[in-house]
Amino acid sequence: MTAVSEASTEASLAQLLDLSGQVALVTGAGQGVGATIARYLAAQGAAVAVNDYRAERAESVAGQIREDGGTAIAVPADVTDYPAVRSAVERVSGELGPVSILVNNAGNAGAEPRAGRRGPFWESEPADWEPFLAVNLHGVLACCRAVLPGMVHSGHGRLVTVISDAGRVGEAGMEAYSAAKAGAAGLMRALARSLGRHQVTANCVAIGLTDTPTLAAVTGNPELTRKVLSNYLIRRVGRPSDAAAVVTLLASPAGSWITGQTYPVNGGFSVSQ
Ligand SMILES: NC(=O)c1ccc[n+]([C@@H]2O[C@H](COP(=O)([O-])OP(=O)(O)OC[C@H]3O[C@@H](n4cnc5c(N)ncnc54)[C@H](O)[C@@H]3O)[C@@H](O)[C@H]2O)c1
């Protein structure tokens, strides 16, 4: 457990952000936003299980955290494979302790090998939607289902799901992705209702254009980047740390009275949306 009880009124900010004794599972943490989230949670004292279905990426990030003095293990698994998720959660429980923080970060916006064809939705087939729904929605359902018995049993837990502005306001041409991310936000709100009495919070962080390897096609194209940023009040591309800082706050004792919310981290894009 953390150094700060949920009822504490005198805690310092450092105590409120202290994750000592917590066990975090971060999905899709082999690179990009998820890797930074894993490093931030470890830096605050959490033992971190680094998930990615690309095992070498998960091993690399877990190794970096250990080199920096933190506690981390790699738990490769495909979040869309429920039995594999359950095994991963059992392994985390055995090696680090029961998961008290779940960050659903793994996502597929079309860059993964299993991604549907792009094009008008009215010309699409179910096979084009399935990969988006699988990772961005079914994966979140699977991971929440796997960790929640432990959280409910202990009377403490944090669920944080990384969604997208596409899930908040919708994105033309990304209908299945938008629907899946919006679905994940709906799931967090529903879980917030059912889990509040167990001191388990459930929130989303909705991020805008963020500089990760997967988004290099956009962030490496100055003209395209300028076009996207014309809708942002703060005209820079997001950094993984922008999202990771908010996720860390929601995962910490500082977030104990915040649940059922979606936080936009997007340079003010949401003001006009
Ligand atoms: N980068 C952006 O601009 C942006 C914008 C909006 C939302 N997001 C969301 O933020 C999250 C992180 O984005 P990112 O750009 O860092 O992603 P990324 O593609 O750079 O990294 C995601 C990681 O998840 C892993 N992964 C993919 N499918 C998986 C699965 N089924 N099981 C386990 N691991 C899996 C990948 O191997 C990869 O290492 C995603 O949910 C994404 O949808 C990103």
The ligand as an SDF file (V2000), in Angstrom:
LIG
                    3D

 44 48  0  0  0  0  0  0  0  0999 V2000
    0.6840    8.8140  -30.6000 N   0  0  0  0  0  0  0  0  0  0  0  0
   -0.4370    9.4910  -30.8280 C   0  0  0  0  0  0  0  0  0  0  0  0
   -0.4520   10.5460  -31.4870 O   0  0  0  0  0  0  0  0  0  0  0  0
   -1.7390    9.0160  -30.2310 C   0  0  0  0  0  0  0  0  0  0  0  0
   -2.8620    9.8330  -30.3610 C   0  0  0  0  0  0  0  0  0  0  0  0
   -4.0540    9.4310  -29.7860 C   0  0  0  0  0  0  0  0  0  0  0  0
   -4.1230    8.2530  -29.0640 C   0  0  0  0  0  0  0  0  0  0  0  0
   -3.0140    7.4620  -28.9700 N   0  0  0  0  0  0  0  0  0  0  0  0
   -3.1510    6.2340  -28.1880 C   0  0  0  0  0  0  0  0  0  0  0  0
   -2.1160    6.1880  -27.2290 O   0  0  0  0  0  0  0  0  0  0  0  0
   -1.6990    4.8440  -27.0090 C   0  0  0  0  0  0  0  0  0  0  0  0
   -0.2060    4.7370  -27.2270 C   0  0  0  0  0  0  0  0  0  0  0  0
    0.0850    5.2400  -28.5110 O   0  0  0  0  0  0  0  0  0  0  0  0
    1.5710    5.1760  -29.0990 P   0  0  0  0  0  0  0  0  0  0  0  0
    1.6130    6.1310  -30.2350 O   0  0  0  0  0  0  0  0  0  0  0  0
    2.5640    5.2670  -28.0020 O   0  0  0  0  0  0  0  0  0  0  0  0
    1.5550    3.6820  -29.6910 O   0  0  0  0  0  0  0  0  0  0  0  0
    2.7220    2.8410  -30.3680 P   0  0  0  0  0  0  0  0  0  0  0  0
    2.1060    2.1540  -31.5380 O   0  0  0  0  0  0  0  0  0  0  0  0
    3.9550    3.6580  -30.5900 O   0  0  0  0  0  0  0  0  0  0  0  0
    3.0450    1.7520  -29.2460 O   0  0  0  0  0  0  0  0  0  0  0  0
    2.0680    0.8320  -28.8830 C   0  0  0  0  0  0  0  0  0  0  0  0
    2.7020   -0.4530  -28.4150 C   0  0  0  0  0  0  0  0  0  0  0  0
    1.6190   -1.3440  -28.1850 O   0  0  0  0  0  0  0  0  0  0  0  0
    1.9750   -2.6370  -28.6300 C   0  0  0  0  0  0  0  0  0  0  0  0
    0.7650   -3.3630  -28.9620 N   0  0  0  0  0  0  0  0  0  0  0  0
   -0.0490   -3.1900  -30.0360 C   0  0  0  0  0  0  0  0  0  0  0  0
   -1.0350   -4.0820  -30.0200 N   0  0  0  0  0  0  0  0  0  0  0  0
   -0.8600   -4.8370  -28.9080 C   0  0  0  0  0  0  0  0  0  0  0  0
   -1.5620   -5.9340  -28.3560 C   0  0  0  0  0  0  0  0  0  0  0  0
   -2.6330   -6.4540  -28.9660 N   0  0  0  0  0  0  0  0  0  0  0  0
   -1.1110   -6.4610  -27.1830 N   0  0  0  0  0  0  0  0  0  0  0  0
   -0.0190   -5.9550  -26.5630 C   0  0  0  0  0  0  0  0  0  0  0  0
    0.7040   -4.9380  -27.0740 N   0  0  0  0  0  0  0  0  0  0  0  0
    0.2830   -4.3810  -28.2250 C   0  0  0  0  0  0  0  0  0  0  0  0
    2.8590   -2.3950  -29.8400 C   0  0  0  0  0  0  0  0  0  0  0  0
    3.7230   -3.5100  -30.0890 O   0  0  0  0  0  0  0  0  0  0  0  0
    3.6170   -1.1180  -29.4500 C   0  0  0  0  0  0  0  0  0  0  0  0
    4.8740   -1.4070  -28.8730 O   0  0  0  0  0  0  0  0  0  0  0  0
   -2.5360    3.9860  -27.9560 C   0  0  0  0  0  0  0  0  0  0  0  0
   -3.6600    3.4820  -27.2730 O   0  0  0  0  0  0  0  0  0  0  0  0
   -2.9820    4.9730  -29.0190 C   0  0  0  0  0  0  0  0  0  0  0  0
   -4.1900    4.5830  -29.6290 O   0  0  0  0  0  0  0  0  0  0  0  0
   -1.8260    7.8090  -29.5290 C   0  0  0  0  0  0  0  0  0  0  0  0
  1  2  1  0
  2  3  2  0
  2  4  1  0
  4  5  1  0
  4 44  2  0
  5  6  2  0
  6  7  1  0
  7  8  2  0
  8  9  1  0
  8 44  1  0
  9 10  1  0
  9 42  1  0
 10 11  1  0
 11 12  1  0
 11 40  1  0
 12 13  1  0
 13 14  1  0
 14 15  2  0
 14 16  1  0
 14 17  1  0
 17 18  1  0
 18 19  2  0
 18 20  1  0
 18 21  1  0
 21 22  1  0
 22 23  1  0
 23 24  1  0
 23 38  1  0
 24 25  1  0
 25 26  1  0
 25 36  1  0
 26 27  1  0
 26 35  1  0
 27 28  2  0
 28 29  1  0
 29 30  1  0
 29 35  2  0
 30 31  1  0
 30 32  2  0
 32 33  1  0
 33 34  2  0
 34 35  1  0
 36 37  1  0
 36 38  1  0
 38 39  1  0
 40 41  1  0
 40 42  1  0
 42 43  1  0
M  CHG  2   8   1  16  -1
M  END
$$$$
